[in-house]
């Protein structure tokens, strides 16, 4: 699969079958597949048809020379590749979750996304409760970064259904997922639907919400993140740049706008 943005180390996505290969000096696990069957309960049409394998994920990847620095900072770099196409009227997407409370810091943690190929909506809402708070769908292209704050429910959506999409992300090593609120509402507060070749967001009636703000990513200068340079390369330059990921209490998340 052609890469549109260099992630900064020797990993390459594969479209058939979905997964990744690792170059010399690169570590990574055998990718794990997530199936359509596993996410049906959070889809607008749980009986829909679509790709059997929705996405393939490899958690804990990177350059062997960086591994000690990554582990000692309680960081983990993950890579995900999604199938193209649709699931009924919805584009291929993940089911959605909240980052569970991390034992290492005692709170939910954030995630720093970077798109490598294709296009993605990173959808997020403040809570997975009847009143979900602010809801955003952030449209990102290769090389662009999106941060999901601690405690926010979120999912990843393929924005261009004609092709695969892949991304990398920094997260905490002792990560965990809380699906209860999302599954209890039959999904997130807004469903992405493909209509006339475009993606529209339609309200999930299980929530009390009136607006989904669709926007492009901003630059996260308060976190010292540089545009047009991979977030992995930025870690190599300054291994403490992403210390706010495993220690979210270092940042001010009040009023955060993605």
C-alpha positions as CSV (number, residue, x, y, z in Angstrom):
1,X,0.0,0.0,0.0
2,X,1.3,3.4,-1.0
3,X,2.2,5.7,1.9
4,X,1.2,9.4,1.6
5,X,3.1,10.5,4.7
6,X,6.3,9.0,6.2
7,X,5.7,8.0,9.8
8,X,9.4,8.3,10.6
9,X,10.4,4.6,11.1
10,X,10.3,1.4,9.1
11,X,6.7,0.3,9.2
12,X,4.6,-0.2,6.1
13,X,0.8,-0.9,5.9
14,X,-0.5,-3.8,3.7
15,X,-4.0,-3.6,2.1
16,X,-4.4,-7.3,1.3
17,X,-4.6,-8.7,3.8
18,X,-4.9,-5.8,6.2
19,X,-1.8,-5.5,8.4
20,X,1.7,-4.2,8.6
21,X,5.3,-5.2,7.7
22,X,8.3,-4.1,9.7
23,X,11.6,-3.1,8.2
24,X,15.1,-3.8,9.5
25,X,15.6,-2.2,12.9
26,X,11.8,-2.0,13.6
27,X,9.8,-3.8,16.2
28,X,6.1,-4.6,16.2
29,X,3.6,-7.4,17.0
30,X,1.5,-9.6,14.7
31,X,-1.4,-7.3,13.9
32,X,-4.8,-8.1,15.4
33,X,-8.0,-7.9,13.3
34,X,-11.3,-6.3,14.3
35,X,-14.4,-7.7,12.6
36,X,-17.7,-6.2,11.5
37,X,-19.4,-8.8,13.8
38,X,-17.6,-7.3,16.8
39,X,-18.9,-3.7,16.3
40,X,-22.5,-4.3,15.1
41,X,-24.2,-3.2,18.3
42,X,-22.9,0.4,17.8
43,X,-23.8,0.8,14.2
44,X,-26.9,2.6,13.0
45,X,-28.0,-0.6,11.2
46,X,-26.6,-3.6,13.2
47,X,-27.8,-6.0,10.5
48,X,-25.8,-4.3,7.7
49,X,-23.3,-5.8,5.4
50,X,-19.7,-4.7,4.9
51,X,-16.1,-5.8,5.0
52,X,-15.6,-8.8,7.3
53,X,-12.3,-7.3,8.6
54,X,-13.0,-3.6,9.5
55,X,-9.5,-2.8,10.6
56,X,-6.1,-4.3,11.7
57,X,-4.2,-2.9,14.6
58,X,-0.6,-3.2,15.8
59,X,0.0,-1.9,19.3
60,X,3.6,-1.1,20.4
61,X,5.6,-0.4,17.3
62,X,8.7,1.6,16.6
63,X,12.5,1.6,16.1
64,X,14.4,-0.9,18.2
65,X,16.9,1.9,19.1
66,X,14.0,3.9,20.6
67,X,12.3,1.1,22.6
68,X,13.9,1.7,25.9
69,X,13.1,5.5,25.8
70,X,9.5,4.7,24.8
71,X,8.9,2.1,27.6
72,X,10.7,4.2,30.3
73,X,8.3,7.1,29.6
74,X,5.2,4.8,29.8
75,X,4.4,5.6,26.1
76,X,3.2,3.3,23.4
77,X,2.9,3.9,19.7
78,X,0.1,2.1,17.8
79,X,-0.6,1.7,14.1
80,X,-4.0,1.0,12.5
81,X,-5.1,0.3,9.0
82,X,-8.8,0.4,8.0
83,X,-10.6,-1.2,5.1
84,X,-12.3,1.1,2.5
85,X,-16.0,0.8,1.8
86,X,-19.1,1.1,3.8
87,X,-21.1,-0.8,6.5
88,X,-24.6,-0.3,5.3
89,X,-25.0,3.5,4.9
90,X,-22.1,4.2,7.2
91,X,-18.4,4.5,6.2
92,X,-16.1,1.9,7.7
93,X,-15.3,3.1,11.3
94,X,-14.5,1.9,14.8
95,X,-17.2,1.3,17.4
96,X,-16.1,4.0,19.8
97,X,-14.9,4.0,23.3
98,X,-13.5,6.1,26.2
99,X,-10.0,5.6,27.4
100,X,-10.3,3.8,30.7
101,X,-8.6,5.1,33.8
102,X,-4.9,4.3,33.6
103,X,-3.5,2.7,36.8
104,X,-0.2,4.5,36.2
105,X,-1.7,8.0,36.4
106,X,-5.1,7.5,38.0
107,X,-7.1,9.1,35.2
108,X,-8.3,8.7,31.6
109,X,-5.6,9.6,29.1
110,X,-5.4,11.4,25.8
111,X,-4.4,10.1,22.4
112,X,-2.4,11.8,19.6
113,X,-3.4,10.7,16.1
114,X,-1.4,11.2,12.9
115,X,-2.9,10.2,9.5
116,X,-0.6,8.4,7.2
117,X,-2.7,7.6,4.2
118,X,-6.3,8.1,3.1
119,X,-8.5,10.5,5.0
120,X,-10.2,10.2,8.4
121,X,-12.8,11.9,10.6
122,X,-11.8,11.7,14.2
123,X,-15.2,12.0,15.9
124,X,-15.3,12.9,19.6
125,X,-17.8,13.9,22.2
126,X,-17.2,15.0,25.8
127,X,-19.2,12.2,27.5
128,X,-20.9,9.0,26.7
129,X,-24.0,10.1,28.6
130,X,-27.5,11.1,27.6
131,X,-26.2,14.7,27.3
132,X,-22.9,14.2,25.5
133,X,-21.6,17.7,25.6
134,X,-19.7,19.2,22.7
135,X,-19.4,17.0,19.7
136,X,-16.8,17.3,17.0
137,X,-15.9,15.5,13.8
138,X,-12.4,16.5,12.8
139,X,-11.5,15.8,9.1
140,X,-7.8,15.0,8.8
141,X,-5.5,14.1,5.8
142,X,-2.0,12.6,5.7
143,X,0.5,14.3,7.9
144,X,-2.2,16.0,10.0
145,X,-2.5,15.6,13.8
146,X,-5.6,15.3,15.9
147,X,-5.6,15.1,19.8
148,X,-8.5,13.4,21.6
149,X,-8.6,14.6,25.3
150,X,-8.9,12.4,28.3
151,X,-12.3,11.1,29.1
152,X,-13.9,11.9,25.7
153,X,-15.8,9.2,23.8
154,X,-14.4,8.9,20.3
155,X,-14.2,6.8,17.2
156,X,-12.2,6.8,13.9
157,X,-14.1,7.0,10.6
158,X,-12.8,6.4,7.0
159,X,-13.6,9.7,5.3
160,X,-12.7,8.5,1.7
161,X,-14.5,5.2,1.3
162,X,-12.8,4.5,-2.0
163,X,-9.5,3.6,-0.3
164,X,-7.9,2.3,2.8
165,X,-7.0,4.6,5.6
166,X,-4.1,4.2,8.1
167,X,-2.8,6.2,11.0
168,X,-0.3,6.1,13.9
169,X,-0.9,7.3,17.5
170,X,0.8,7.9,20.8
171,X,-1.0,6.6,23.8
172,X,-0.2,5.3,27.4
173,X,1.3,1.8,27.8
174,X,-1.3,0.6,30.3
175,X,-4.2,1.6,28.1
176,X,-7.7,0.3,28.5
177,X,-11.1,0.9,26.8
178,X,-14.4,1.6,28.4
179,X,-17.3,0.7,26.0
180,X,-20.2,0.7,28.4
181,X,-21.6,4.2,27.7
182,X,-21.3,4.0,23.9
183,X,-22.8,0.5,23.7
184,X,-25.6,1.5,26.1
185,X,-26.6,4.2,23.7
186,X,-26.3,2.1,20.6
187,X,-23.3,4.0,19.4
188,X,-22.0,7.6,19.7
189,X,-24.2,10.7,19.5
190,X,-23.8,11.2,15.8
191,X,-23.7,8.6,13.0
192,X,-21.7,9.2,9.8
193,X,-23.8,8.4,6.7
194,X,-22.7,8.4,3.1
195,X,-25.1,10.4,1.1
196,X,-24.6,11.4,-2.5
197,X,-20.9,10.6,-2.2
198,X,-20.4,12.8,0.9
199,X,-20.4,12.0,4.6
200,X,-23.2,13.6,6.7
201,X,-23.6,13.3,10.4
202,X,-27.0,12.3,11.6
203,X,-28.1,12.4,15.3
204,X,-28.5,9.3,17.4
205,X,-31.9,9.7,19.0
206,X,-30.6,8.0,22.2
207,X,-28.8,11.3,23.1
208,X,-29.9,14.9,23.8
209,X,-27.7,16.8,21.4
210,X,-28.3,19.4,18.7
211,X,-25.0,20.1,17.0
212,X,-22.0,18.2,15.6
213,X,-19.2,20.6,14.7
214,X,-17.4,19.5,11.6
215,X,-13.9,21.1,11.4
216,X,-10.4,20.7,10.2
217,X,-7.5,20.1,12.6
218,X,-5.8,23.0,14.3
219,X,-2.1,23.3,15.3
220,X,-1.4,22.2,18.8
221,X,1.3,24.8,19.7
222,X,0.6,24.5,23.4
223,X,1.9,20.9,23.3
224,X,5.0,21.9,21.3
225,X,3.9,19.8,18.3
226,X,5.4,20.8,15.0
227,X,3.3,20.6,11.7
228,X,4.6,18.7,8.7
229,X,7.0,16.5,10.8
230,X,6.0,13.1,12.0
231,X,5.1,12.8,15.7
232,X,7.5,9.8,15.9
233,X,10.4,11.9,14.6
234,X,9.4,14.6,17.1
235,X,9.7,12.1,19.9
236,X,13.1,11.1,18.6
237,X,14.2,14.8,18.7
238,X,12.7,15.3,22.2
239,X,11.6,12.1,24.0
240,X,9.8,14.2,26.6
241,X,7.6,16.1,24.1
242,X,4.7,13.7,24.6
243,X,5.0,13.3,28.4
244,X,1.4,14.8,28.6
245,X,0.1,11.5,27.1
246,X,0.8,9.2,30.0
247,X,0.6,12.2,32.4
248,X,-2.5,14.1,31.2
249,X,-2.6,16.2,34.5
250,X,0.4,18.1,33.0
251,X,-1.9,19.8,30.5
252,X,-4.9,22.1,30.9
253,X,-7.9,20.3,29.2
254,X,-10.5,22.8,30.3
255,X,-12.4,24.1,27.2
256,X,-10.2,22.1,24.9
257,X,-11.0,22.4,21.2
258,X,-9.6,19.7,18.8
